[in-house]
Amino acid sequence: MIRVALQPATLRPDPMELILKGHTNRVRCVAFSPDGRMLASGSHDRTVRLWDPGSRRILQTLKGHAHWVQDVAFSPDGRMLASGSCDGTVRLWDLDSGRILRTLVGHTNGVQCVAFSPNGQTLASGSSDGTVRLWDLTTGEILGILRGHTDCVYRVAFSPDGRVLASGSGDGTVQLWDPTTGQILHTLEGHTDWVRGVVFSPDGRILASGSWDRTVRLWNPATGKELRVLEGHTAPVYDVAFSPDGQMLASGSVDRTVRLWDPATGQVLHTLEGHQGAVWSMAFSPDGRTLASGGCGRAMRLWAIHESIAREARNGHQL
């Protein structure tokens, strides 16, 4: 395991920042569609909004949840959106009509996170009830209930090949599951506080986790070995996101910043400042040129990632 401390980034032009306003309460989650033509945001105002990221116009406002919307995810084919809410349900939306296709009921507490399997046939949801549930998207039936965490499940993520499901929890661990059998493959221990974010690299060789212990940790999901500890945030880390090419890792924090890291070297490439409160969620556009971030405010921010930053990431050494 390698521990990397924050190093000052070399001076370069600041990424361009655009602000999207429309929600009437905090923006809890953001996600880009697979083709990059749509951006979804979920809010404490109980709505999901669909945006054209180019024109910054609101395309649709999806209403139906009875409590905060904690997470949103597009299906791999881009035709459906899943939203998880503190009302304890997952809703599946048809993006052409804006209508609810199905409401998934089963969790006994708020739903914190949702993720589609790469083949689009299964949805995973994590909840404050401490479980991960797997849903058959054809029938809406529960395929399995994964029990192993002793606290709230804050984030779930499938590996790119769909063979591993990761879950981060308030118990401070990351569990790696076989989604077919429901068996735990590895328990990743190292964080000393809640794990709020987990994400696989696009090639599936690295898992990143962000925690309230203020660190981001990189793991080998095949072995469960910790590879690197990224330190620099001055407050809890809420979310982590890999760029589509895997050359850059973003982390959002209660310290009001987004940090862009080179995962190969552990060095900070840039620090994005502008949020007036905690950064709760982030998503890269499919082409990697834009990063969306939302948090403890009513607006989202869109950051244009300069080629100079991406080039520096590509020049890093492999782990």
C-alpha positions in Angstrom: 0.0 0.0 0.0 1.2 3.5 -0.9 0.1 6.5 1.0 0.1 9.7 -1.0 -0.3 13.2 0.5 -1.6 16.2 -1.3 0.9 18.0 -3.5 0.3 21.5 -4.9 -0.9 21.4 -8.5 1.2 23.3 -11.1 -0.5 26.5 -12.4 -2.7 26.1 -15.4 -6.0 27.7 -16.7 -8.9 27.0 -14.4 -11.6 24.7 -15.8 -14.6 26.6 -17.1 -17.5 26.5 -14.7 -21.2 26.7 -15.7 -24.0 26.7 -13.2 -27.4 25.0 -13.7 -30.3 26.3 -11.6 -33.8 24.8 -11.3 -34.1 22.7 -8.1 -35.7 24.3 -5.1 -33.6 22.4 -2.6 -30.2 20.7 -2.4 -28.9 18.7 -5.3 -28.1 15.2 -4.0 -27.1 13.3 -7.1 -26.1 13.7 -10.8 -25.7 11.3 -13.7 -25.0 11.6 -17.5 -26.9 9.5 -20.0 -24.7 7.0 -21.9 -24.7 9.2 -25.0 -24.0 12.4 -23.0 -27.0 14.2 -24.4 -28.9 14.3 -21.1 -28.0 15.0 -17.5 -30.1 13.9 -14.6 -30.2 15.4 -11.1 -32.0 14.3 -8.0 -32.8 16.7 -5.2 -34.1 17.1 -1.7 -37.0 18.9 -3.4 -38.2 15.3 -4.2 -37.9 15.7 -7.9 -35.6 14.4 -10.7 -34.8 16.9 -13.4 -33.5 16.0 -16.8 -31.3 18.6 -18.5 -29.7 19.3 -21.9 -26.2 19.9 -20.8 -25.4 21.8 -23.9 -28.1 24.4 -23.7 -28.5 24.0 -19.9 -32.3 23.8 -20.4 -34.6 21.6 -18.3 -36.1 18.9 -20.5 -38.4 17.3 -18.0 -39.2 17.3 -14.3 -40.1 13.9 -12.9 -42.3 13.9 -9.9 -43.5 11.0 -7.8 -41.2 10.5 -4.8 -42.5 11.4 -1.4 -39.1 12.2 0.1 -35.6 13.2 -0.9 -34.1 11.7 -4.0 -30.8 10.3 -3.1 -29.5 8.7 -6.3 -30.2 8.5 -10.0 -28.8 6.1 -12.7 -29.4 5.7 -16.4 -29.9 2.2 -17.9 -27.0 1.2 -20.2 -29.3 1.7 -23.3 -30.3 5.2 -22.1 -34.0 4.5 -22.3 -34.7 4.3 -18.6 -33.8 6.1 -15.4 -33.8 4.7 -11.9 -34.2 6.9 -8.8 -33.8 5.9 -5.2 -35.4 7.9 -2.4 -35.7 8.3 1.3 -39.3 7.2 0.9 -38.0 3.7 0.7 -38.7 3.1 -3.0 -36.9 2.8 -6.3 -38.8 4.2 -9.3 -38.1 3.3 -12.9 -38.9 6.1 -15.4 -39.4 5.9 -19.1 -37.4 8.7 -20.5 -39.4 9.2 -23.7 -42.7 9.8 -21.9 -41.5 10.8 -18.4 -43.8 8.2 -16.9 -43.2 5.8 -14.1 -42.7 2.3 -15.5 -42.4 0.5 -12.1 -42.0 1.2 -8.4 -39.8 -1.2 -6.6 -40.8 -1.7 -3.0 -39.0 -3.9 -0.5 -36.5 -1.9 1.5 -37.5 -1.1 5.1 -35.8 2.2 5.2 -34.6 4.9 2.8 -32.9 4.0 -0.5 -29.5 5.6 -0.7 -28.1 4.3 -4.0 -29.0 2.5 -7.3 -26.9 1.0 -10.0 -27.7 -0.9 -13.2 -25.8 -4.0 -14.2 -23.8 -3.6 -17.4 -26.3 -5.8 -19.3 -29.2 -3.7 -18.1 -31.1 -6.7 -16.7 -30.5 -6.2 -13.0 -30.7 -3.2 -10.7 -28.9 -3.0 -7.4 -30.1 -0.8 -4.6 -28.6 0.0 -1.2 -30.5 1.3 1.8 -30.4 2.6 5.3 -31.8 -0.8 6.3 -28.2 -2.1 5.8 -29.0 -4.4 2.8 -28.4 -4.5 -0.9 -31.2 -5.7 -3.0 -31.0 -7.0 -6.5 -34.0 -6.6 -8.8 -35.1 -8.3 -12.0 -35.9 -5.4 -14.3 -38.2 -7.4 -16.5 -40.5 -8.5 -13.7 -39.7 -6.1 -10.8 -39.2 -9.0 -8.5 -36.4 -9.2 -5.9 -33.6 -11.6 -7.1 -31.7 -11.5 -3.8 -31.1 -9.6 -0.6 -27.4 -9.2 0.3 -26.8 -9.0 4.0 -23.3 -8.4 5.4 -23.0 -4.7 6.3 -23.9 -3.6 9.9 -24.9 -0.1 8.9 -26.4 2.0 6.1 -25.3 1.1 2.5 -24.4 4.4 0.9 -23.1 3.4 -2.5 -23.3 0.4 -4.9 -21.4 -0.1 -8.2 -21.0 -3.0 -10.6 -17.7 -3.9 -12.2 -17.6 -3.3 -16.0 -18.0 -7.0 -16.7 -20.9 -7.3 -14.2 -19.3 -10.1 -12.2 -18.6 -8.1 -9.0 -20.8 -5.7 -7.1 -19.2 -3.3 -4.7 -21.0 -1.7 -1.7 -19.8 1.0 0.6 -21.3 1.4 4.1 -21.5 3.4 7.2 -19.8 0.4 8.9 -16.5 1.6 7.3 -16.1 -1.3 4.9 -16.5 -2.0 1.3 -18.0 -5.4 0.4 -17.3 -7.1 -2.9 -20.1 -9.5 -3.8 -20.8 -12.1 -6.5 -24.1 -10.8 -7.7 -25.1 -14.2 -9.0 -24.6 -16.2 -5.8 -24.8 -13.4 -3.3 -21.6 -14.5 -1.7 -19.0 -12.0 -0.3 -15.8 -12.2 -2.3 -13.8 -9.7 -0.2 -14.3 -7.3 2.6 -12.1 -4.2 2.2 -11.0 -2.8 5.5 -8.9 0.3 6.0 -11.2 3.3 6.2 -11.9 4.5 9.7 -15.3 6.1 9.1 -18.3 5.9 6.8 -17.6 4.9 3.2 -19.8 7.1 1.0 -18.5 6.5 -2.5 -17.3 3.5 -4.5 -16.5 3.2 -8.2 -14.7 0.8 -10.5 -12.2 2.0 -13.1 -13.4 1.5 -16.7 -11.1 -1.5 -17.1 -12.2 -3.0 -13.7 -8.7 -3.3 -12.4 -9.1 -0.6 -9.7 -11.8 0.2 -7.2 -11.8 3.6 -5.6 -13.6 4.4 -2.3 -14.2 7.7 -0.6 -14.8 8.1 3.1 -15.7 10.4 5.9 -12.2 9.7 7.2 -11.2 12.3 4.6 -9.3 9.8 2.4 -9.8 8.2 -1.0 -8.4 4.7 -1.2 -7.6 2.6 -4.3 -8.0 -1.2 -4.2 -7.3 -4.2 -6.3 -10.7 -5.8 -6.5 -9.4 -9.1 -7.6 -7.3 -9.6 -4.5 -8.8 -7.1 -2.0 -5.4 -5.5 -1.5 -5.2 -1.8 -0.8 -3.0 0.0 -3.4 -2.9 3.6 -2.4 -4.3 6.2 0.0 -5.0 9.6 -1.4 -4.9 12.3 1.2 -5.6 16.0 0.9 -9.2 16.7 1.5 -9.8 18.6 4.8 -13.3 17.2 5.4 -15.2 14.0 4.7 -15.3 12.7 1.1 -18.8 12.0 -0.3 -18.2 10.7 -3.8 -15.7 9.4 -6.3 -15.8 9.2 -10.1 -13.5 7.9 -12.7 -13.1 9.6 -16.1 -14.2 7.4 -19.0 -10.6 6.6 -20.0 -9.6 5.8 -16.4 -6.8 8.3 -16.4 -8.4 10.7 -13.9 -10.3 10.2 -10.6 -12.5 12.9 -9.1 -13.4 13.2 -5.4 -16.0 15.5 -3.9 -15.9 16.6 -0.3 -17.6 18.5 2.5 -14.6 20.9 2.2 -16.5 22.3 -0.8 -13.9 21.2 -3.4 -13.6 18.6 -6.1 -10.1 17.2 -6.5 -8.9 15.7 -9.7 -6.3 13.0 -9.1 -4.0 10.9 -11.3 -4.8 7.4 -10.0 -1.5 6.1 -11.4 0.7 8.4 -9.3 -1.7 9.6 -6.6 -0.9 13.2 -7.4 -3.5 16.0 -7.5 -3.9 17.4 -11.0 -6.3 20.2 -10.0 -8.7 21.4 -7.3 -12.0 22.8 -8.4 -13.5 25.4 -6.2 -16.8 27.2 -6.4 -19.4 25.2 -4.5 -20.9 27.0 -1.5 -21.3 23.8 0.5 -20.5 20.1 0.5 -20.0 18.4 -2.8 -22.3 15.3 -2.7 -22.2 13.8 -6.2 -20.2 13.9 -9.4 -20.3 12.4 -12.9 -18.1 12.6 -16.0 -19.7 13.0 -19.4 -19.0 10.0 -21.7 -16.4 11.9 -23.7 -14.6 12.9 -20.5 -14.6 16.6 -21.3 -17.2 17.7 -18.7 -17.6 17.0 -15.0 -20.9 17.6 -13.4 -21.1 18.2 -9.6 -23.9 18.8 -7.2 -24.2 19.2 -3.4 -25.4 21.3 -0.6 -26.9 23.9 -2.8 -29.7 24.3 -5.3 -27.5 24.4 -8.4 -25.3 22.0 -10.3 -22.0 22.9 -11.7 -20.5 21.8 -15.0 -16.8 21.9 -15.3 -15.0 21.9 -18.7 -11.9 19.7 -18.2 -9.0 21.3 -20.0 -6.8 19.1 -22.2 -3.8 20.2 -20.2 -5.2 18.4 -17.1 -6.2 15.3 -19.1 -2.7 15.2 -20.8 -1.0 15.3 -17.4 -3.1 12.4 -16.3 -2.2 10.4 -19.4 1.5 10.9 -18.6 1.2 9.2 -15.2 2.8 5.8 -14.5 0.8 2.6 -14.1 0.1 1.2 -10.6 
